Amino acid sequence: MRVVALTFGTEGDLRPMVALCRGLRDAGCDALLLGERSAADYAAQCGVPFAPLAGDMAEAMRSATAGFLRDGGGVADTAKALAEIARANTAAWMRATLEHAAQADGIVCAGLAIYVGLSCA
């Protein structure tokens, strides 16, 4: 069985997906993780094949639009910043997901890119 796992976000989004992919591999599945490039080293340490998605969550959250984090912004500001990240990266995320999942038996998705995984599935 071939599974493509997809997520985009901080370590709280990525580490559980790395663990899931490691478990799938231990169970005999071929699992690939698509995610934030900052997860590449952790995925490699865990023996999980990894392909980076476009974008840089850390940089996006440091941007002027995401300044709300420094200024104590609320839920609306958070939603606006996440929507901006998604809007900037959706096309590239869709292309990468479709490319890697073309021969997959399933897609597991979480985090900011969940709508991409659901759409591609």
Disulfide bonds with the S-S distance in Angstrom:
none
